[in-house]
Amino acid sequence: MNSVMTKQFYKQRSDFEKSCVTRDEKLTFPDGVDFSENIAYADDNKKAHRMDIFRPQNAKDTMLPVIINVHGGGLLLGNKEFNRYFCALLCKKGFLVYSIEYRLVPDCMIFDQLRDVFAAMDFIKKRVKPDGGDLSHVYMVGDSGGACLITYANAIQNSYKIAKAAGVKPSDLHVSALGLISGMFYTTKFDKIGLFLPKFLYGKNYKKTPFSKYVNPENKELVNSLAPAWLVTSHNDYLRKYTINFEKALAAAQKEHELIDYPKNKNLTHAFSVFEPFLDESSEVIDMMTEYLRKF
C-alpha cells in the first residue's frame, strides 16, 4: 500500500510542477523588487535546501521588517517558485522576504521538514543585518501545508517539551507573529488527508510516541506556545473548516489572533492569495496581514 501511495505522491508532484510552467506564462513578476534566487542555506548541494530573497528596490539602507515564507502543497508537493509572485508583493509592502525550500514527503517526515525550516532560520539569522533586515521584527507566513509547518515550528521554538517530543532542535531566531493562510492544520482527521498522510509524516507507530498528543493542533500546550497569529480562509476554501476549528482553539485559549473569512466567491478558493496573487481580494489579504504583523 505504501508503495502505491508513494508512486501517487510522486505523480502528484510531477503534475504540479508541470502546471507551474503554464501558470508562469500568465503571470508577470512585479516591478520594484530586487530578487536573488537559489541561495543555499545548507552545505549539502541539495535543491531542497535553497531559498530566494526579495528586497524592495527603494529601501537602500533601511532596517526592514522580515518575513520568512514557507510554501504550501500538503507537505508532499509545492515549491518556493510557486510563491514567487506572492512573496514579491509582500516585499513591496516594505519587507525583506526570505522564501525557503524544504524536503517533501515521502522523501522525509515532518520532523525532517522542521529541521530544514530551522536550518534556514539559523542561516537567515546570520545574514539578516547584512541584507538590511531588522532582527527584532521577524515574522513567518505560510499557506496550506506551509501554515501547518510554521505553526509546529513556532510551537517547538517556544516549548521545550514539544521540541523534545519531536526530537528537533529549534532555531533561536525569535518570531514575533504568524500569518496563516488556508492552513492545513489537521493531519489525522478521518478525511482524505488524515486517511493516508499521518504514517508518512510521523511514522508507522506514531500513536505510541511522545509526539502523538501534539499531532492534534488543538493541544493546549501547543496552542499556548504560539505567537500572535493572523488567519485567513474563504467559503470556497476546501480546508475552511480547518481554519475555523483552529481559530476556535486559539479563542478558547485566549491567544492573540485575528481571523478573516471571505464569503462565497468561486474565485476565492484554497489559499487564493498565493495561487492568484493579483486578485483584488489577494491584495486585500496582503494588506491586512502585513498590517497585523507590523503590530508585533
C-alpha positions in Angstrom: 0.0 0.0 0.0 2.8 2.4 0.9 4.5 1.7 -2.4 1.2 2.6 -4.2 0.8 5.8 -2.2 4.5 6.8 -2.7 4.0 6.5 -6.5 0.9 8.6 -6.3 2.7 11.3 -4.3 5.4 11.5 -6.9 2.9 11.7 -9.7 1.1 14.5 -7.9 4.4 16.3 -7.5 5.2 15.9 -11.2 1.8 17.0 -12.3 2.1 20.1 -10.1 5.5 21.1 -11.4 4.2 20.8 -15.0 1.3 23.1 -14.1 3.7 25.7 -12.8 5.1 26.2 -16.2 1.7 27.1 -17.7 1.0 29.3 -14.7 4.3 31.2 -15.1 3.4 32.1 -18.6 0.4 34.0 -17.4 2.0 35.9 -14.5 4.4 38.9 -14.5 6.9 39.5 -11.8 6.2 42.8 -10.1 8.5 45.8 -10.6 10.4 47.4 -7.8 11.8 44.2 -6.2 15.3 43.0 -6.1 15.3 39.3 -6.4 18.0 36.7 -5.6 17.3 33.0 -6.1 18.6 29.6 -5.1 20.8 30.6 -2.2 22.0 27.6 -0.3 21.2 27.6 3.4 23.0 24.2 4.0 26.3 22.8 2.7 24.9 19.7 1.0 24.1 20.9 -2.5 20.5 19.8 -2.2 17.9 21.6 -4.2 15.6 21.4 -1.3 17.9 23.4 0.9 17.8 26.7 -1.0 16.0 30.0 -0.6 15.0 33.1 -2.5 15.4 36.6 -1.2 13.2 39.6 -2.0 14.1 43.2 -1.2 12.3 46.5 -2.1 14.4 48.4 -4.5 13.6 51.7 -2.9 14.8 50.7 0.5 18.6 51.0 0.3 19.8 51.2 3.9 16.6 50.8 5.8 16.4 48.1 8.5 13.4 46.3 7.1 11.0 44.0 9.0 11.5 40.4 7.9 9.0 37.8 6.6 10.1 34.1 6.2 7.7 32.4 3.8 7.1 28.7 3.8 5.2 27.4 0.7 2.3 25.0 0.8 1.5 21.9 -1.0 0.2 19.5 1.6 3.9 18.8 2.7 4.2 16.5 -0.3 4.5 18.9 -3.2 4.9 22.6 -3.9 8.0 24.8 -4.3 9.3 28.2 -3.5 9.0 29.2 -7.2 5.2 28.9 -7.0 5.2 31.5 -4.2 7.5 33.9 -6.0 4.8 36.4 -7.1 3.1 36.4 -3.7 6.5 37.0 -1.9 7.3 39.8 -4.3 4.0 41.5 -3.4 4.8 41.0 0.3 8.2 42.6 -0.3 6.6 45.7 -1.9 4.8 46.4 1.4 8.2 47.1 2.8 9.5 43.8 4.0 12.7 41.8 3.4 11.3 38.4 2.4 13.0 35.0 2.5 11.2 32.2 0.8 12.5 28.8 1.7 12.5 25.4 0.1 12.4 22.2 2.2 12.3 18.4 1.6 8.9 16.8 0.8 7.0 13.7 1.9 7.6 10.8 1.1 11.3 11.6 0.9 11.3 12.5 4.6 9.0 13.0 7.6 7.6 16.2 9.1 10.4 16.2 11.7 13.0 16.5 8.8 10.9 19.3 7.3 11.0 21.1 10.6 14.8 20.6 10.7 15.0 22.2 7.3 12.9 25.2 8.4 15.1 25.7 11.5 18.3 25.3 9.4 17.0 28.0 7.1 16.1 30.2 10.0 19.6 29.9 11.5 21.1 30.8 8.2 18.8 33.8 7.9 19.7 35.0 11.4 23.3 35.3 10.4 22.6 37.3 7.3 19.6 39.5 8.2 21.6 42.5 9.2 23.9 42.5 6.1 20.7 42.1 4.0 19.2 45.2 5.6 16.7 43.4 7.9 15.6 44.0 11.5 16.1 41.0 13.8 13.6 42.5 16.3 10.8 42.3 13.7 10.8 38.8 12.2 7.5 37.1 11.1 6.6 33.8 9.4 4.0 33.4 6.7 2.8 30.0 5.3 -0.1 28.7 3.2 -1.8 25.3 3.5 0.9 22.8 4.4 3.3 25.6 5.0 1.0 27.1 7.5 0.9 23.8 9.3 4.7 23.6 9.3 5.3 27.1 10.7 2.6 26.5 13.4 4.6 23.5 14.6 7.9 25.2 14.2 6.8 28.1 16.3 5.4 25.9 19.0 8.6 23.9 19.1 10.6 27.1 19.4 8.5 28.1 22.4 8.1 24.8 24.2 11.0 22.6 25.4 8.5 19.6 25.9 7.2 19.8 22.3 10.8 20.1 20.9 11.9 17.1 22.9 8.9 15.0 21.8 9.7 15.9 18.2 13.4 15.2 18.6 14.1 18.5 16.8 16.5 21.3 17.9 14.8 24.6 17.2 16.3 27.8 15.8 16.6 30.6 18.3 15.6 33.2 15.8 12.7 35.0 17.5 9.4 35.1 15.6 7.0 37.9 16.6 3.9 36.8 14.8 2.5 34.3 12.2 0.5 34.7 9.0 -1.6 31.5 8.4 -3.2 31.2 5.0 -5.7 28.4 4.5 -3.8 26.3 7.0 -3.6 22.5 6.7 -3.6 22.4 10.5 -5.1 18.9 10.9 -3.3 15.8 9.5 -5.1 13.0 11.3 -8.8 13.7 10.8 -10.9 11.0 9.2 -10.8 12.7 5.8 -8.8 12.5 2.5 -5.8 14.0 4.3 -5.9 12.1 7.5 -6.6 8.7 5.9 -3.2 8.4 4.1 -0.8 11.1 5.3 -0.1 10.5 9.1 2.2 7.5 8.8 4.3 9.3 6.2 4.5 12.4 8.3 5.0 10.9 11.8 6.0 7.3 11.2 4.0 4.0 11.3 3.8 3.7 15.1 3.4 7.4 15.8 0.5 6.9 18.2 2.9 5.2 20.6 5.4 8.1 20.5 5.8 11.1 22.8 4.8 13.4 19.9 1.4 11.6 19.4 -0.6 14.1 21.5 0.8 17.0 19.5 -0.5 15.8 16.1 -3.7 17.4 17.3 -3.0 21.2 16.8 -5.7 22.0 19.4 -3.4 20.5 22.1 -3.4 23.2 24.9 0.3 23.2 25.3 0.9 23.7 21.6 -1.7 26.4 21.3 -0.4 28.3 24.3 3.1 28.2 22.8 2.2 30.1 19.7 3.0 33.7 18.8 0.1 36.1 17.7 -1.5 34.7 14.6 -3.4 36.2 11.6 -5.6 33.6 9.8 -7.5 33.8 6.6 -9.8 31.4 4.8 -12.8 31.6 2.5 -16.2 30.0 1.8 -14.7 28.2 -1.2 -11.6 27.0 0.6 -11.9 23.2 0.8 -10.0 23.3 4.1 -12.1 26.2 5.5 -13.2 24.0 8.5 -9.6 23.5 9.5 -9.1 27.3 9.9 -12.4 27.7 11.6 -11.8 25.0 14.1 -8.2 26.0 14.8 -9.3 29.6 15.4 -11.8 28.3 18.0 -8.9 26.6 19.8 -7.0 29.9 19.8 -10.0 31.8 21.1 -10.6 29.2 23.8 -7.0 29.7 25.0 -7.4 33.5 24.8 -4.5 33.7 22.4 -3.9 36.9 20.4 -5.2 36.3 16.9 -7.4 37.6 14.1 -9.5 35.7 11.6 -10.6 36.8 8.1 -13.2 34.6 6.5 -14.2 35.6 2.9 -17.8 35.0 1.7 -18.8 32.7 -1.1 -17.0 33.5 -4.3 -15.9 31.0 -6.9 -12.6 32.8 -7.4 -11.6 32.7 -3.8 -10.6 29.1 -3.4 -7.9 27.5 -1.2 -5.0 29.8 -0.5 -6.2 32.2 -3.2 -3.8 35.0 -2.3 -0.9 32.7 -3.2 -2.5 30.9 -6.1 -3.9 34.1 -7.6 -1.8 36.8 -6.1 -3.0 39.6 -8.4 -6.7 39.4 -7.5 -8.1 42.5 -5.7 -9.0 40.3 -2.8 -5.4 38.9 -2.7 -4.2 42.5 -2.4 -6.6 42.9 0.5 -5.2 39.8 2.2 -1.6 41.0 1.8 -2.6 44.5 3.1 -4.4 43.1 6.1 -1.9 40.5 7.0 1.1 42.8 6.8 -0.7 45.4 8.8 -1.4 42.9 11.5 2.2 41.5 11.6 3.6 45.0 12.0 1.8 45.4 15.3 4.2 42.9 16.9 
